[in-house]
Amino acid sequence: MRVLIQRVTRAEVTVEAERVGAIERGLLLFVGVTHDDDDAAIDLIAHKVANLRIFPDAADQMNRSALDRASAGDTVGLLVVPQFTLYADTRHGRRPSFTSAAPPDRAAPLIDRLIERLTSLGLPVASGRFGAKMAVSLVNDGPVTIWLDTADLRR
């Protein structure tokens, strides 16, 4: 599983001019699923995202996680956007290959389980719509952009 995290002051996803998900201050998560992802990958990513210390503390240092902020009563949201193109293979030619991305019938339930897992940790989660052509609007805060890949986290 791959996740591109962007700390945002706001973000939203629209599908055919309908707003399907939105957050104010929080994290925008672009999530890609590969063939061998499973519940262990979901737990690993959910725990890492929820506990990643990328929010500022009183000294403006990145020392607070989404869970830290939520437990202090601060508003923090997560917006999960399915993004199979995170598994683009651009090593050959000029057209990316997406054979490393899991097919929709495998990926969609895993994205749903990731949302459920993040929600179970006490974080409010909004989402895009799997398989839809989505327009994502965001204001990156910092800017802070972090790349997570379960292949790297398991080493």
N, CA, C and O atoms as a GROMACS GRO file, in nm:
protein
  620
    1MET      N    1   0.085  -0.116   0.000
    1MET     CA    2   0.000   0.000   0.000
    1MET      C    3   0.090   0.122   0.000
    1MET      O    4   0.192   0.128   0.069
    2ARG      N    5   0.050   0.219  -0.079
    2ARG     CA    6   0.123   0.345  -0.085
    2ARG      C    7   0.028   0.458  -0.048
    2ARG      O    8  -0.089   0.459  -0.087
    3VAL      N    9   0.081   0.554   0.028
    3VAL     CA   10   0.001   0.669   0.068
    3VAL      C   11   0.086   0.794   0.052
    3VAL      O   12   0.197   0.803   0.105
    4LEU      N   13   0.032   0.890  -0.020
    4LEU     CA   14   0.092   1.022  -0.028
    4LEU      C   15   0.009   1.110   0.064
    4LEU      O   16  -0.110   1.133   0.041
    5ILE      N   17   0.073   1.160   0.170
    5ILE     CA   18   0.005   1.242   0.271
    5ILE      C   19   0.037   1.388   0.246
    5ILE      O   20   0.152   1.425   0.224
    6GLN      N   21  -0.066   1.470   0.248
    6GLN     CA   22  -0.045   1.614   0.242
    6GLN      C   23  -0.117   1.677   0.360
    6GLN      O   24  -0.237   1.658   0.379
    7ARG      N   25  -0.042   1.752   0.440
    7ARG     CA   26  -0.105   1.827   0.548
    7ARG      C   27  -0.173   1.947   0.484
    7ARG      O   28  -0.111   2.021   0.408
    8VAL      N   29  -0.300   1.967   0.516
    8VAL     CA   30  -0.378   2.069   0.448
    8VAL      C   31  -0.453   2.158   0.546
    8VAL      O   32  -0.481   2.119   0.660
    9THR      N   33  -0.483   2.279   0.501
    9THR     CA   34  -0.573   2.365   0.577
    9THR      C   35  -0.717   2.341   0.534
    9THR      O   36  -0.811   2.371   0.607
   10ARG      N   37  -0.733   2.286   0.413
   10ARG     CA   38  -0.864   2.240   0.366
   10ARG      C   39  -0.844   2.157   0.240
   10ARG      O   40  -0.747   2.176   0.165
   11ALA      N   41  -0.938   2.066   0.218
   11ALA     CA   42  -0.935   1.983   0.098
   11ALA      C   43  -1.075   1.931   0.070
   11ALA      O   44  -1.154   1.910   0.162
   12GLU      N   45  -1.104   1.911  -0.058
   12GLU     CA   46  -1.233   1.854  -0.094
   12GLU      C   47  -1.222   1.776  -0.223
   12GLU      O   48  -1.133   1.798  -0.304
   13VAL      N   49  -1.316   1.683  -0.238
   13VAL     CA   50  -1.325   1.601  -0.358
   13VAL      C   51  -1.464   1.619  -0.415
   13VAL      O   52  -1.564   1.610  -0.344
   14THR      N   53  -1.469   1.645  -0.546
   14THR     CA   54  -1.598   1.653  -0.614
   14THR      C   55  -1.602   1.551  -0.726
   14THR      O   56  -1.500   1.519  -0.788
   15VAL      N   57  -1.721   1.500  -0.750
   15VAL     CA   58  -1.747   1.409  -0.860
   15VAL      C   59  -1.868   1.466  -0.935
   15VAL      O   60  -1.976   1.478  -0.879
   16GLU      N   61  -1.848   1.499  -1.061
   16GLU     CA   62  -1.955   1.557  -1.143
   16GLU      C   63  -2.022   1.674  -1.070
   16GLU      O   64  -2.145   1.679  -1.060
   17ALA      N   65  -1.942   1.766  -1.020
   17ALA     CA   66  -1.985   1.888  -0.952
   17ALA      C   67  -2.052   1.863  -0.817
   17ALA      O   68  -2.103   1.958  -0.757
   18GLU      N   69  -2.054   1.740  -0.767
   18GLU     CA   70  -2.108   1.709  -0.634
   18GLU      C   71  -1.992   1.691  -0.537
   18GLU      O   72  -1.901   1.612  -0.563
   19ARG      N   73  -1.995   1.764  -0.426
   19ARG     CA   74  -1.892   1.748  -0.325
   19ARG      C   75  -1.920   1.616  -0.252
   19ARG      O   76  -2.024   1.600  -0.188
   20VAL      N   77  -1.824   1.523  -0.261
   20VAL     CA   78  -1.844   1.392  -0.198
   20VAL      C   79  -1.763   1.376  -0.070
   20VAL      O   80  -1.791   1.286   0.009
   21GLY      N   81  -1.664   1.460  -0.049
   21GLY     CA   82  -1.584   1.455   0.072
   21GLY      C   83  -1.509   1.584   0.092
   21GLY      O   84  -1.460   1.644  -0.004
   22ALA      N   85  -1.500   1.629   0.217
   22ALA     CA   86  -1.428   1.753   0.246
   22ALA      C   87  -1.381   1.755   0.390
   22ALA      O   88  -1.445   1.696   0.478
   23ILE      N   89  -1.270   1.823   0.414
   23ILE     CA   90  -1.219   1.845   0.549
   23ILE      C   91  -1.165   1.987   0.558
   23ILE      O   92  -1.133   2.050   0.457
   24GLU      N   93  -1.157   2.035   0.679
   24GLU     CA   94  -1.081   2.157   0.706
   24GLU      C   95  -0.941   2.111   0.743
   24GLU      O   96  -0.890   2.019   0.680
   25ARG      N   97  -0.877   2.169   0.841
   25ARG     CA   98  -0.739   2.134   0.876
   25ARG      C   99  -0.724   1.985   0.901
   25ARG      O  100  -0.803   1.926   0.976
   26GLY      N  101  -0.623   1.923   0.838
   26GLY     CA  102  -0.601   1.781   0.858
   26GLY      C  103  -0.506   1.722   0.756
   26GLY      O  104  -0.410   1.786   0.714
   27LEU      N  105  -0.535   1.599   0.717
   27LEU     CA  106  -0.449   1.525   0.625
   27LEU      C  107  -0.528   1.475   0.505
   27LEU      O  108  -0.633   1.412   0.520
   28LEU      N  109  -0.476   1.502   0.387
   28LEU     CA  110  -0.528   1.447   0.263
   28LEU      C  111  -0.443   1.325   0.231
   28LEU      O  112  -0.321   1.335   0.220
   29LEU      N  113  -0.508   1.210   0.216
   29LEU     CA  114  -0.436   1.084   0.192
   29LEU      C  115  -0.473   1.031   0.054
   29LEU      O  116  -0.586   0.989   0.031
   30PHE      N  117  -0.378   1.032  -0.037
   30PHE     CA  118  -0.395   0.964  -0.165
   30PHE      C  119  -0.347   0.821  -0.141
   30PHE      O  120  -0.232   0.801  -0.100
   31VAL      N  121  -0.433   0.722  -0.166
   31VAL     CA  122  -0.404   0.583  -0.128
   31VAL      C  123  -0.406   0.491  -0.250
   31VAL      O  124  -0.504   0.486  -0.324
   32GLY      N  125  -0.297   0.419  -0.269
   32GLY     CA  126  -0.287   0.319  -0.374
   32GLY      C  127  -0.273   0.180  -0.312
   32GLY      O  128  -0.207   0.163  -0.210
   33VAL      N  129  -0.337   0.083  -0.376
   33VAL     CA  130  -0.336  -0.055  -0.327
   33VAL      C  131  -0.268  -0.143  -0.432
   33VAL      O  132  -0.292  -0.129  -0.552
   34THR      N  133  -0.184  -0.235  -0.384
   34THR     CA  134  -0.120  -0.331  -0.474
   34THR      C  135  -0.175  -0.471  -0.446
   34THR      O  136  -0.254  -0.489  -0.353
   35HIS      N  137  -0.134  -0.568  -0.525
   35HIS     CA  138  -0.193  -0.702  -0.524
   35HIS      C  139  -0.183  -0.776  -0.391
   35HIS      O  140  -0.276  -0.848  -0.354
   36ASP      N  141  -0.073  -0.761  -0.319
   36ASP     CA  142  -0.054  -0.839  -0.197
   36ASP      C  143  -0.091  -0.764  -0.069
   36ASP      O  144  -0.061  -0.810   0.041
   37ASP      N  145  -0.157  -0.649  -0.082
   37ASP     CA  146  -0.200  -0.577   0.038
   37ASP      C  147  -0.309  -0.656   0.109
   37ASP      O  148  -0.389  -0.726   0.048
   38ASP      N  149  -0.309  -0.642   0.242
   38ASP     CA  150  -0.402  -0.717   0.326
   38ASP      C  151  -0.433  -0.637   0.451
   38ASP      O  152  -0.396  -0.520   0.460
   39ASP      N  153  -0.500  -0.699   0.547
   39ASP     CA  154  -0.536  -0.629   0.670
   39ASP      C  155  -0.412  -0.583   0.747
   39ASP      O  156  -0.418  -0.481   0.815
   40ALA      N  157  -0.303  -0.657   0.738
   40ALA     CA  158  -0.180  -0.615   0.806
   40ALA      C  159  -0.128  -0.484   0.747
   40ALA      O  160  -0.081  -0.397   0.821
   41ALA      N  161  -0.138  -0.468   0.616
   41ALA     CA  162  -0.096  -0.343   0.551
   41ALA      C  163  -0.186  -0.229   0.594
   41ALA      O  164  -0.139  -0.117   0.618
   42ILE      N  165  -0.315  -0.257   0.604
   42ILE     CA  166  -0.410  -0.154   0.648
   42ILE      C  167  -0.377  -0.108   0.789
   42ILE      O  168  -0.372   0.012   0.816
   43ASP      N  169  -0.354  -0.203   0.880
   43ASP     CA  170  -0.321  -0.168   1.018
   43ASP      C  171  -0.192  -0.088   1.026
   43ASP      O  172  -0.183   0.009   1.101
   44LEU      N  173  -0.092  -0.128   0.949
   44LEU     CA  174   0.036  -0.060   0.948
   44LEU      C  175   0.020   0.085   0.902
   44LEU      O  176   0.070   0.177   0.966
   45ILE      N  177  -0.051   0.105   0.792
   45ILE     CA  178  -0.071   0.240   0.738
   45ILE      C  179  -0.157   0.324   0.832
   45ILE      O  180  -0.125   0.439   0.858
   46ALA      N  181  -0.266   0.267   0.881
   46ALA     CA  182  -0.356   0.343   0.970
   46ALA      C  183  -0.281   0.390   1.094
   46ALA      O  184  -0.293   0.505   1.135
   47HIS      N  185  -0.204   0.301   1.154
   47HIS     CA  186  -0.129   0.336   1.274
   47HIS      C  187  -0.026   0.444   1.243
   47HIS      O  188  -0.010   0.539   1.319
   48LYS      N  189   0.045   0.430   1.132
   48LYS     CA  190   0.147   0.526   1.095
   48LYS      C  191   0.086   0.663   1.067
   48LYS      O  192   0.137   0.764   1.115
   49VAL      N  193  -0.023   0.668   0.991
   49VAL     CA  194  -0.089   0.794   0.959
   49VAL      C  195  -0.139   0.863   1.086
   49VAL      O  196  -0.116   0.982   1.105
   50ALA      N  197  -0.206   0.789   1.171
   50ALA     CA  198  -0.267   0.846   1.292
   50ALA      C  199  -0.162   0.898   1.390
   50ALA      O  200  -0.187   0.994   1.463
   51ASN      N  201  -0.044   0.835   1.392
   51ASN     CA  202   0.057   0.869   1.490
   51ASN      C  203   0.176   0.948   1.436
   51ASN      O  204   0.266   0.985   1.511
   52LEU      N  205   0.176   0.974   1.306
   52LEU     CA  206   0.286   1.048   1.245
   52LEU      C  207   0.287   1.191   1.298
   52LEU      O  208   0.188   1.263   1.285
   53ARG      N  209   0.398   1.232   1.356
   53ARG     CA  210   0.407   1.363   1.420
   53ARG      C  211   0.443   1.468   1.316
   53ARG      O  212   0.560   1.503   1.298
   54ILE      N  213   0.340   1.518   1.247
   54ILE     CA  214   0.363   1.617   1.141
   54ILE      C  215   0.282   1.745   1.161
   54ILE      O  216   0.276   1.830   1.071
   55PHE      N  217   0.220   1.759   1.278
   55PHE     CA  218   0.150   1.882   1.311
   55PHE      C  219   0.235   1.962   1.410
   55PHE      O  220   0.308   1.904   1.490
   56PRO      N  221   0.227   2.094   1.402
   56PRO     CA  222   0.311   2.175   1.490
   56PRO      C  223   0.263   2.175   1.635
   56PRO      O  224   0.144   2.165   1.664
   57ASP      N  225   0.362   2.188   1.725
   57ASP     CA  226   0.332   2.206   1.867
   57ASP      C  227   0.334   2.356   1.897
   57ASP      O  228   0.338   2.437   1.805
   58ALA      N  229   0.333   2.393   2.024
   58ALA     CA  230   0.332   2.534   2.063
   58ALA      C  231   0.457   2.608   2.017
   58ALA      O  232   0.455   2.730   1.998
   59ALA      N  233   0.568   2.534   1.998
   59ALA     CA  234   0.693   2.594   1.952
   59ALA      C  235   0.707   2.589   1.801
   59ALA      O  236   0.814   2.616   1.747
   60ASP      N  237   0.600   2.552   1.732
   60ASP     CA  238   0.596   2.542   1.586
   60ASP      C  239   0.689   2.433   1.531
   60ASP      O  240   0.738   2.443   1.419
   61GLN      N  241   0.713   2.330   1.612
   61GLN     CA  242   0.791   2.213   1.570
   61GLN      C  243   0.694   2.100   1.536
   61GLN      O  244   0.589   2.088   1.600
   62MET      N  245   0.727   2.018   1.439
   62MET     CA  246   0.639   1.907   1.403
   62MET      C  247   0.653   1.796   1.508
   62MET      O  248   0.733   1.705   1.493
   63ASN      N  249   0.573   1.807   1.615
   63ASN     CA  250   0.579   1.713   1.726
   63ASN      C  251   0.444   1.656   1.764
   63ASN      O  252   0.435   1.583   1.862
   64ARG      N  253   0.339   1.687   1.689
   64ARG     CA  254   0.205   1.639   1.726
   64ARG      C  255   0.146   1.557   1.611
   64ARG      O  256   0.162   1.591   1.494
   65SER      N  257   0.079   1.451   1.648
   65SER     CA  258   0.014   1.364   1.550
   65SER      C  259  -0.134   1.402   1.538
   65SER      O  260  -0.184   1.485   1.614
   66ALA      N  261  -0.200   1.342   1.443
   66ALA     CA  262  -0.345   1.361   1.430
   66ALA      C  263  -0.416   1.315   1.557
   66ALA      O  264  -0.509   1.381   1.603
   67LEU      N  265  -0.372   1.203   1.614
   67LEU     CA  266  -0.433   1.155   1.738
   67LEU      C  267  -0.405   1.250   1.854
   67LEU      O  268  -0.493   1.271   1.938
   68ASP      N  269  -0.285   1.306   1.860
   68ASP     CA  270  -0.253   1.404   1.964
   68ASP      C  271  -0.348   1.523   1.955
   68ASP      O  272  -0.402   1.568   2.055
   69ARG      N  273  -0.366   1.573   1.834
   69ARG     CA  274  -0.452   1.690   1.814
   69ARG      C  275  -0.596   1.657   1.850
   69ARG      O  276  -0.664   1.736   1.915
   70ALA      N  277  -0.643   1.540   1.807
   70ALA     CA  278  -0.782   1.502   1.834
   70ALA      C  279  -0.804   1.486   1.985
   70ALA      O  280  -0.907   1.528   2.037
   71SER      N  281  -0.708   1.425   2.054
   71SER     CA  282  -0.725   1.404   2.199
   71SER      C  283  -0.719   1.536   2.276
   71SER      O  284  -0.770   1.544   2.387
   72ALA      N  285  -0.657   1.639   2.218
   72ALA     CA  286  -0.651   1.771   2.281
   72ALA      C  287  -0.774   1.855   2.246
   72ALA      O  288  -0.785   1.970   2.288
   73GLY      N  289  -0.866   1.796   2.170
   73GLY     CA  290  -0.989   1.867   2.134
   73GLY      C  291  -0.978   1.951   2.008
   73GLY      O  292  -1.073   2.021   1.972
   74ASP      N  293  -0.864   1.945   1.940
   74ASP     CA  294  -0.848   2.018   1.815
   74ASP      C  295  -0.923   1.946   1.703
   74ASP      O  296  -0.940   1.824   1.706
   75THR      N  297  -0.966   2.022   1.607
   75THR     CA  298  -1.030   1.962   1.490
   75THR      C  299  -0.923   1.917   1.393
   75THR      O  300  -0.837   1.995   1.352
   76VAL      N  301  -0.928   1.792   1.356
   76VAL     CA  302  -0.837   1.737   1.255
   76VAL      C  303  -0.915   1.634   1.176
   76VAL      O  304  -0.977   1.544   1.234
   77GLY      N  305  -0.913   1.646   1.046
   77GLY     CA  306  -0.985   1.552   0.961
   77GLY      C  307  -0.891   1.479   0.868
   77GLY      O  308  -0.779   1.524   0.842
   78LEU      N  309  -0.937   1.367   0.818
   78LEU     CA  310  -0.864   1.291   0.718
   78LEU      C  311  -0.953   1.279   0.595
   78LEU      O  312  -1.073   1.252   0.607
   79LEU      N  313  -0.895   1.299   0.479
   79LEU     CA  314  -0.968   1.281   0.353
   79LEU      C  315  -0.894   1.176   0.273
   79LEU      O  316  -0.781   1.199   0.229
   80VAL      N  317  -0.957   1.060   0.253
   80VAL     CA  318  -0.896   0.947   0.182
   80VAL      C  319  -0.943   0.949   0.037
   80VAL      O  320  -1.063   0.947   0.008
   81VAL      N  321  -0.845   0.952  -0.054
   81VAL     CA  322  -0.874   0.954  -0.197
   81VAL      C  323  -0.806   0.834  -0.263
   81VAL      O  324  -0.683   0.827  -0.266
   82PRO      N  325  -0.884   0.739  -0.316
   82PRO     CA  326  -0.824   0.626  -0.388
   82PRO      C  327  -0.742   0.676  -0.507
   82PRO      O  328  -0.787   0.764  -0.581
   83GLN      N  329  -0.623   0.620  -0.524
   83GLN     CA  330  -0.532   0.672  -0.626
   83GLN      C  331  -0.446   0.559  -0.683
   83GLN      O  332  -0.331   0.543  -0.641
   84PHE      N  333  -0.499   0.481  -0.777
   84PHE     CA  334  -0.424   0.368  -0.832
   84PHE      C  335  -0.298   0.411  -0.903
   84PHE      O  336  -0.205   0.331  -0.918
   85THR      N  337  -0.291   0.538  -0.947
   85THR     CA  338  -0.174   0.584  -1.022
   85THR      C  339  -0.048   0.594  -0.935
   85THR      O  340   0.061   0.617  -0.987
   86LEU      N  341  -0.062   0.577  -0.803
   86LEU     CA  342   0.057   0.574  -0.718
   86LEU      C  343   0.143   0.451  -0.750
   86LEU      O  344   0.260   0.446  -0.713
   87TYR      N  345   0.085   0.355  -0.818
   87TYR     CA  346   0.160   0.235  -0.859
   87TYR      C  347   0.203   0.240  -1.005
   87TYR      O  348   0.226   0.136  -1.067
   88ALA      N  349   0.213   0.360  -1.061
   88ALA     CA  350   0.259   0.375  -1.199
   88ALA      C  351   0.404   0.327  -1.212
   88ALA      O  352   0.489   0.362  -1.130
   89ASP      N  353   0.429   0.247  -1.314
   89ASP     CA  354   0.565   0.205  -1.346
   89ASP      C  355   0.606   0.281  -1.471
   89ASP      O  356   0.549   0.260  -1.579
   90THR      N  357   0.702   0.368  -1.457
   90THR     CA  358   0.746   0.453  -1.569
   90THR      C  359   0.886   0.417  -1.618
   90THR      O  360   0.950   0.497  -1.686
   91ARG      N  361   0.932   0.297  -1.585
   91ARG     CA  362   1.068   0.257  -1.622
   91ARG      C  363   1.086   0.234  -1.771
   91ARG      O  364   1.196   0.249  -1.823
   92HIS      N  365   0.980   0.198  -1.841
   92HIS     CA  366   0.992   0.163  -1.983
   92HIS      C  367   0.898   0.249  -2.066
   92HIS      O  368   0.780   0.260  -2.036
   93GLY      N  369   0.951   0.308  -2.170
   93GLY     CA  370   0.867   0.386  -2.261
   93GLY      C  371   0.814   0.513  -2.198
   93GLY      O  372   0.866   0.561  -2.097
   94ARG      N  373   0.709   0.565  -2.260
   94ARG     CA  374   0.653   0.691  -2.213
   94ARG      C  375   0.513   0.677  -2.156
   94ARG      O  376   0.459   0.773  -2.101
   95ARG      N  377   0.454   0.560  -2.170
   95ARG     CA  378   0.320   0.537  -2.114
   95ARG      C  379   0.337   0.456  -1.985
   95ARG      O  380   0.395   0.347  -1.987
   96PRO      N  381   0.285   0.508  -1.873
   96PRO     CA  382   0.297   0.434  -1.748
   96PRO      C  383   0.219   0.302  -1.753
   96PRO      O  384   0.114   0.292  -1.816
   97SER      N  385   0.273   0.203  -1.685
   97SER     CA  386   0.204   0.077  -1.667
   97SER      C  387   0.147   0.075  -1.526
   97SER      O  388   0.211   0.123  -1.432
   98PHE      N  389   0.028   0.021  -1.511
   98PHE     CA  390  -0.036   0.016  -1.380
   98PHE      C  391  -0.060  -0.128  -1.335
   98PHE      O  392  -0.150  -0.154  -1.256
   99THR      N  393   0.020  -0.221  -1.385
   99THR     CA  394  -0.001  -0.362  -1.352
   99THR      C  395   0.027  -0.392  -1.204
   99THR      O  396  -0.018  -0.495  -1.154
  100SER      N  397   0.100  -0.306  -1.136
  100SER     CA  398   0.125  -0.328  -0.993
  100SER      C  399   0.009  -0.283  -0.905
  100SER      O  400   0.002  -0.318  -0.788
  101ALA      N  401  -0.083  -0.207  -0.962
  101ALA     CA  402  -0.202  -0.165  -0.887
  101ALA      C  403  -0.300  -0.281  -0.880
  101ALA      O  404  -0.321  -0.353  -0.978
  102ALA      N  405  -0.360  -0.298  -0.763
  102ALA     CA  406  -0.461  -0.404  -0.748
  102ALA      C  407  -0.583  -0.370  -0.832
  102ALA      O  408  -0.615  -0.252  -0.848
  103PRO      N  409  -0.652  -0.470  -0.885
  103PRO     CA  410  -0.775  -0.443  -0.961
  103PRO      C  411  -0.883  -0.387  -0.869
  103PRO      O  412  -0.880  -0.409  -0.748
  104PRO      N  413  -0.978  -0.314  -0.925
  104PRO     CA  414  -1.081  -0.249  -0.843
  104PRO      C  415  -1.155  -0.342  -0.747
  104PRO      O  416  -1.183  -0.302  -0.634
  105ASP      N  417  -1.187  -0.464  -0.788
  105ASP     CA  418  -1.262  -0.554  -0.700
  105ASP      C  419  -1.180  -0.596  -0.577
  105ASP      O  420  -1.238  -0.637  -0.476
  106ARG      N  421  -1.050  -0.586  -0.585
  106ARG     CA  422  -0.962  -0.614  -0.471
  106ARG      C  423  -0.931  -0.485  -0.393
  106ARG      O  424  -0.928  -0.486  -0.270
  107ALA      N  425  -0.908  -0.376  -0.464
  107ALA     CA  426  -0.864  -0.251  -0.400
  107ALA      C  427  -0.976  -0.181  -0.324
  107ALA      O  428  -0.953  -0.131  -0.214
  108ALA      N  429  -1.096  -0.176  -0.381
  108ALA     CA  430  -1.205  -0.099  -0.318
  108ALA      C  431  -1.235  -0.147  -0.175
  108ALA      O  432  -1.248  -0.063  -0.086
  109PRO      N  433  -1.248  -0.277  -0.151
  109PRO     CA  434  -1.274  -0.320  -0.013
  109PRO      C  435  -1.160  -0.286   0.084
  109PRO      O  436  -1.184  -0.260   0.202
  110LEU      N  437  -1.037  -0.286   0.034
  110LEU     CA  438  -0.924  -0.252   0.120
  110LEU      C  439  -0.924  -0.103   0.155
  110LEU      O  440  -0.893  -0.065   0.268
  111ILE      N  441  -0.960  -0.019   0.059
  111ILE     CA  442  -0.973   0.124   0.087
  111ILE      C  443  -1.083   0.145   0.192
  111ILE      O  444  -1.066   0.223   0.285
  112ASP      N  445  -1.195   0.076   0.175
  112ASP     CA  446  -1.305   0.086   0.273
  112ASP      C  447  -1.259   0.043   0.412
  112ASP      O  448  -1.293   0.107   0.511
  113ARG      N  449  -1.181  -0.065   0.419
  113ARG     CA  450  -1.132  -0.111   0.549
  113ARG      C  451  -1.033  -0.013   0.611
  113ARG      O  452  -1.029   0.003   0.733
  114LEU      N  453  -0.952   0.052   0.527
  114LEU     CA  454  -0.862   0.154   0.579
  114LEU      C  455  -0.942   0.269   0.640
  114LEU      O  456  -0.908   0.318   0.748
  115ILE      N  457  -1.046   0.312   0.573
  115ILE     CA  458  -1.132   0.419   0.626
  115ILE      C  459  -1.194   0.375   0.758
  115ILE      O  460  -1.196   0.453   0.854
  116GLU      N  461  -1.244   0.253   0.764
  116GLU     CA  462  -1.301   0.201   0.889
  116GLU      C  463  -1.197   0.196   1.001
  116GLU      O  464  -1.227   0.230   1.115
  117ARG      N  465  -1.076   0.156   0.968
  117ARG     CA  466  -0.969   0.146   1.068
  117ARG      C  467  -0.932   0.284   1.122
  117ARG      O  468  -0.917   0.301   1.243
  118LEU      N  469  -0.917   0.382   1.033
  118LEU     CA  470  -0.885   0.517   1.076
  118LEU      C  471  -0.997   0.575   1.162
  118LEU      O  472  -0.971   0.643   1.261
  119THR      N  473  -1.121   0.547   1.124
  119THR     CA  474  -1.236   0.593   1.201
  119THR      C  475  -1.238   0.529   1.339
  119THR      O  476  -1.271   0.594   1.438
  120SER      N  477  -1.202   0.400   1.345
  120SER     CA  478  -1.202   0.329   1.473
  120SER      C  479  -1.097   0.385   1.570
  120SER      O  480  -1.106   0.365   1.691
  121LEU      N  481  -0.998   0.455   1.516
  121LEU     CA  482  -0.896   0.518   1.601
  121LEU      C  483  -0.946   0.651   1.658
  121LEU      O  484  -0.876   0.715   1.736
  122GLY      N  485  -1.066   0.691   1.618
  122GLY     CA  486  -1.124   0.814   1.670
  122GLY      C  487  -1.103   0.936   1.584
  122GLY      O  488  -1.121   1.048   1.630
  123LEU      N  489  -1.065   0.916   1.459
  123LEU     CA  490  -1.042   1.027   1.368
  123LEU      C  491  -1.158   1.040   1.269
  123LEU      O  492  -1.204   0.939   1.215
  124PRO      N  493  -1.207   1.162   1.245
  124PRO     CA  494  -1.311   1.180   1.145
  124PRO      C  495  -1.252   1.164   1.005
  124PRO      O  496  -1.151   1.225   0.971
  125VAL      N  497  -1.317   1.081   0.925
  125VAL     CA  498  -1.264   1.049   0.792
  125VAL      C  499  -1.371   1.075   0.686
  125VAL      O  500  -1.484   1.027   0.696
  126ALA      N  501  -1.333   1.152   0.585
  126ALA     CA  502  -1.415   1.171   0.465
  126ALA      C  503  -1.342   1.100   0.352
  126ALA      O  504  -1.226   1.062   0.366
  127SER      N  505  -1.410   1.080   0.240
  127SER     CA  506  -1.344   1.009   0.131
  127SER      C  507  -1.393   1.053  -0.005
  127SER      O  508  -1.499   1.114  -0.020
  128GLY      N  509  -1.311   1.020  -0.103
  128GLY     CA  510  -1.351   1.035  -0.242
  128GLY      C  511  -1.439   0.917  -0.278
  128GLY      O  512  -1.486   0.845  -0.191
  129ARG      N  513  -1.462   0.899  -0.406
  129ARG     CA  514  -1.546   0.790  -0.452
  129ARG      C  515  -1.462   0.698  -0.541
  129ARG      O  516  -1.412   0.739  -0.645
  130PHE      N  517  -1.449   0.574  -0.498
  130PHE     CA  518  -1.365   0.478  -0.569
  130PHE      C  519  -1.414   0.463  -0.714
  130PHE      O  520  -1.533   0.446  -0.738
  131GLY      N  521  -1.322   0.469  -0.808
  131GLY     CA  522  -1.351   0.446  -0.949
  131GLY      C  523  -1.408   0.566  -1.023
  131GLY      O  524  -1.425   0.560  -1.144
  132ALA      N  525  -1.440   0.673  -0.952
  132ALA     CA  526  -1.498   0.790  -1.015
  132ALA      C  527  -1.388   0.883  -1.065
  132ALA      O  528  -1.275   0.880  -1.017
  133LYS      N  529  -1.423   0.965  -1.162
  133LYS     CA  530  -1.332   1.072  -1.203
  133LYS      C  531  -1.353   1.185  -1.103
  133LYS      O  532  -1.458   1.249  -1.101
  134MET      N  533  -1.251   1.208  -1.021
  134MET     CA  534  -1.262   1.302  -0.910
  134MET      C  535  -1.180   1.427  -0.937
  134MET      O  536  -1.076   1.423  -1.002
  135ALA      N  537  -1.230   1.538  -0.887
  135ALA     CA  538  -1.154   1.663  -0.884
  135ALA      C  539  -1.119   1.688  -0.738
  135ALA      O  540  -1.207   1.696  -0.653
  136VAL      N  541  -0.990   1.701  -0.711
  136VAL     CA  542  -0.942   1.721  -0.574
  136VAL      C  543  -0.888   1.863  -0.563
  136VAL      O  544  -0.801   1.904  -0.640
  137SER      N  545  -0.940   1.937  -0.467
  137SER     CA  546  -0.892   2.072  -0.438
  137SER      C  547  -0.831   2.070  -0.299
  137SER      O  548  -0.884   2.008  -0.208
  138LEU      N  549  -0.718   2.140  -0.284
  138LEU     CA  550  -0.654   2.141  -0.154
  138LEU      C  551  -0.568   2.264  -0.137
  138LEU      O  552  -0.526   2.327  -0.234
  139VAL      N  553  -0.546   2.298  -0.012
  139VAL     CA  554  -0.447   2.399   0.024
  139VAL      C  555  -0.347   2.329   0.114
  139VAL      O  556  -0.377   2.296   0.229
  140ASN      N  557  -0.227   2.306   0.059
  140ASN     CA  558  -0.122   2.237   0.132
  140ASN      C  559  -0.072   2.328   0.242
  140ASN      O  560  -0.049   2.447   0.219
  141ASP      N  561  -0.056   2.274   0.361
  141ASP     CA  562  -0.014   2.350   0.478
  141ASP      C  563   0.132   2.320   0.507
  141ASP      O  564   0.167   2.208   0.542
  142GLY      N  565   0.215   2.419   0.493
  142GLY     CA  566   0.357   2.403   0.524
  142GLY      C  567   0.449   2.450   0.412
  142GLY      O  568   0.515   2.552   0.430
  143PRO      N  569   0.457   2.385   0.301
  143PRO     CA  570   0.388   2.261   0.265
  143PRO      C  571   0.453   2.139   0.330
  143PRO      O  572   0.575   2.131   0.345
  144VAL      N  573   0.368   2.045   0.367
  144VAL     CA  574   0.413   1.918   0.422
  144VAL      C  575   0.355   1.809   0.336
  144VAL      O  576   0.233   1.795   0.325
  145THR      N  577   0.442   1.730   0.273
  145THR     CA  578   0.403   1.617   0.190
  145THR      C  579   0.493   1.499   0.226
  145THR      O  580   0.615   1.510   0.221
  146ILE      N  581   0.431   1.386   0.263
  146ILE     CA  582   0.504   1.268   0.311
  146ILE      C  583   0.462   1.146   0.229
  146ILE      O  584   0.344   1.130   0.196
  147TRP      N  585   0.559   1.062   0.197
  147TRP     CA  586   0.535   0.939   0.121
  147TRP      C  587   0.548   0.820   0.214
  147TRP      O  588   0.648   0.805   0.284
  148LEU      N  589   0.446   0.734   0.215
  148LEU     CA  590   0.452   0.608   0.290
  148LEU      C  591   0.432   0.492   0.194
  148LEU      O  592   0.350   0.498   0.103
  149ASP      N  593   0.508   0.387   0.215
  149ASP     CA  594   0.494   0.266   0.135
  149ASP      C  595   0.515   0.148   0.230
  149ASP      O  596   0.617   0.141   0.299
  150THR      N  597   0.420   0.057   0.235
  150THR     CA  598   0.433  -0.056   0.328
  150THR      C  599   0.557  -0.139   0.297
  150THR      O  600   0.613  -0.201   0.387
  151ALA      N  601   0.600  -0.141   0.172
  151ALA     CA  602   0.723  -0.213   0.138
  151ALA      C  603   0.842  -0.157   0.212
  151ALA      O  604   0.932  -0.231   0.251
  152ASP      N  605   0.844  -0.025   0.232
  152ASP     CA  606   0.954   0.039   0.306
  152ASP      C  607   0.935   0.024   0.456
  152ASP      O  608   1.033   0.008   0.530
  153LEU      N  609   0.811   0.030   0.503
  153LEU     CA  610   0.784   0.026   0.647
  153LEU      C  611   0.809  -0.112   0.706
  153LEU      O  612   0.835  -0.124   0.826
  154ARG      N  613   0.801  -0.215   0.626
  154ARG     CA  614   0.818  -0.354   0.675
  154ARG      C  615   0.963  -0.398   0.680
  154ARG      O  616   0.992  -0.507   0.729
  155ARG      N  617   1.053  -0.317   0.631
  155ARG     CA  618   1.195  -0.356   0.628
  155ARG      C  619   1.255  -0.355   0.764
  155ARG      O  620   1.373  -0.385   0.780
   0.00000   0.00000   0.00000
